[in-house]
Amino acid sequence: MSAMRLSGKTALITGAAGGIGAEIARRFREEGASVFVADVNRVEGEKTAASMGAVFIPLDITSEESWKAALSAVLERTGRLDVLVNNAGINIRKNIEEMPVESFDAMFAVNVRGPFLGIKHSLPIMRAAGGGVILNMSSICGLVGHKYTNETYTATKGALTLLTKSVAVRYAKDNIRCNSVHPARWKPPSCRPCSGTPSAGQSDSAKCPSEGSPAPPTSRTPWSTSPATKPRSSTAPRFL
Ligand SMILES: NC(=O)c1ccc[n+]([C@@H]2O[C@H](COP(=O)([O-])OP(=O)(O)OC[C@H]3O[C@@H](n4cnc5c(N)ncnc54)[C@H](O)[C@@H]3O)[C@@H](O)[C@H]2O)c1
């Protein structure tokens, strides 16, 4: 068996109560990391954390105060933060003409302000420790426009992609790597309602984004749809 690659490392993963975040948390645990499952959903978050020997931490990523409290709790417990995974994200599936401005703001608050705040408050901790890794969960929608996802979600993920690049270039000197991940589609074991062919009257955004594309790999872990994620979570490579 190969050595665990994250032994001695501490990782905070947002939106890890379920979905992709929970699978990332599980893989990090398998690689030996101390993991903080951070989420607004306490009930599911506590269950998920307990199932893998991780620690649940309440966090609303849209709130600066909540970030400060969560990071203080991490430092109090482990004294370090090696990896921040900004995974939490939401998608309110309405095309631009039907999108209420409140929903637009809510999506930017979670998908952009959340990672912004997480990065802002993690950088000083990582710099003081001599380095760290920040992973931002963008999307294929953060790279290209297409008709299967609404414009607001695409705009939030595009913003996250460029936030990642600009942080990466500014903080490389501090040995802090910042990368984004761009999954096309990931199906949880209980397939979400938005997947599949839309019924009559549903918009294109309600359609599964990868409909018509080759079937996803058999494994349902996020690593199978995004193999680049796993090596990038390692603190071994100096820069990507
Ligand atoms: N599922 C996909 O096919 C897919 C594809 C590309 C990108 N993504 C991105 O991957 C990430 C995870 O997606 P998922 O499908 O697992 O989502 P999900 O809806 O299954 O899980 C999201 C988690 O984020 C949490 N969350 C929501 N708002 C929060 C807040 N303000 N503070 C803290 N936690 C909050 C939720 O409670 C939930 O546990 C998202 O950023 C999403 O945009 C998903």
The ligand as a MOL file (V3000), in Angstrom:
LIG
                    3D

  0  0  0     0  0            999 V3000
M  V30 BEGIN CTAB
M  V30 COUNTS 44 48 0 0 0
M  V30 BEGIN ATOM
M  V30 1 N -22.6140 18.3380 -9.2290 0
M  V30 2 C -22.0830 18.6880 -10.3920 0
M  V30 3 O -22.3180 18.0740 -11.4310 0
M  V30 4 C -21.1150 19.8460 -10.4560 0
M  V30 5 C -20.4730 20.1370 -11.6670 0
M  V30 6 C -19.5660 21.1800 -11.7100 0
M  V30 7 C -19.3160 21.9320 -10.5740 0
M  V30 8 N -19.9770 21.6620 -9.4160 0 CHG=1
M  V30 9 C -19.6640 22.4790 -8.2440 0
M  V30 10 O -19.1970 21.6100 -7.2280 0
M  V30 11 C -19.5700 22.1090 -5.9430 0
M  V30 12 C -20.3400 21.0460 -5.1660 0
M  V30 13 O -21.4640 20.6630 -5.9330 0
M  V30 14 P -22.4900 19.5380 -5.4260 0
M  V30 15 O -23.2490 19.1110 -6.6080 0
M  V30 16 O -21.7930 18.5410 -4.5950 0 CHG=-1
M  V30 17 O -23.4640 20.4570 -4.5240 0
M  V30 18 P -24.5000 20.0130 -3.3840 0
M  V30 19 O -25.6900 20.9130 -3.5390 0
M  V30 20 O -24.7030 18.5430 -3.3710 0
M  V30 21 O -23.7150 20.4080 -2.0450 0
M  V30 22 C -23.4080 21.7510 -1.7580 0
M  V30 23 C -23.1350 21.8950 -0.2760 0
M  V30 24 O -22.8550 23.2750 -0.0210 0
M  V30 25 C -23.5130 23.6510 1.1810 0
M  V30 26 N -23.7210 25.1000 1.1890 0
M  V30 27 C -24.6090 25.8100 0.4520 0
M  V30 28 N -24.5430 27.1060 0.8020 0
M  V30 29 C -23.5910 27.2120 1.7800 0
M  V30 30 C -23.0900 28.2850 2.5470 0
M  V30 31 N -23.5540 29.5380 2.4110 0
M  V30 32 N -22.1170 28.0230 3.4410 0
M  V30 33 C -21.6510 26.7650 3.6180 0
M  V30 34 N -22.0990 25.7050 2.9260 0
M  V30 35 C -23.0790 25.9270 2.0200 0
M  V30 36 C -24.8120 22.8520 1.1760 0
M  V30 37 O -25.3740 22.7510 2.4760 0
M  V30 38 C -24.3440 21.5120 0.6170 0
M  V30 39 O -23.8950 20.6450 1.6440 0
M  V30 40 C -20.3730 23.3830 -6.2180 0
M  V30 41 O -19.5220 24.5000 -6.1290 0
M  V30 42 C -20.8600 23.1850 -7.6370 0
M  V30 43 O -21.1280 24.4120 -8.2690 0
M  V30 44 C -20.8730 20.6320 -9.3370 0
M  V30 END ATOM
M  V30 BEGIN BOND
M  V30 1 1 1 2
M  V30 2 2 2 3
M  V30 3 1 2 4
M  V30 4 1 4 5
M  V30 5 2 4 44
M  V30 6 2 5 6
M  V30 7 1 6 7
M  V30 8 2 7 8
M  V30 9 1 8 9
M  V30 10 1 8 44
M  V30 11 1 9 10
M  V30 12 1 9 42
M  V30 13 1 10 11
M  V30 14 1 11 12
M  V30 15 1 11 40
M  V30 16 1 12 13
M  V30 17 1 13 14
M  V30 18 2 14 15
M  V30 19 1 14 16
M  V30 20 1 14 17
M  V30 21 1 17 18
M  V30 22 2 18 19
M  V30 23 1 18 20
M  V30 24 1 18 21
M  V30 25 1 21 22
M  V30 26 1 22 23
M  V30 27 1 23 24
M  V30 28 1 23 38
M  V30 29 1 24 25
M  V30 30 1 25 26
M  V30 31 1 25 36
M  V30 32 1 26 27
M  V30 33 1 26 35
M  V30 34 2 27 28
M  V30 35 1 28 29
M  V30 36 1 29 30
M  V30 37 2 29 35
M  V30 38 1 30 31
M  V30 39 2 30 32
M  V30 40 1 32 33
M  V30 41 2 33 34
M  V30 42 1 34 35
M  V30 43 1 36 37
M  V30 44 1 36 38
M  V30 45 1 38 39
M  V30 46 1 40 41
M  V30 47 1 40 42
M  V30 48 1 42 43
M  V30 END BOND
M  V30 END CTAB
M  END
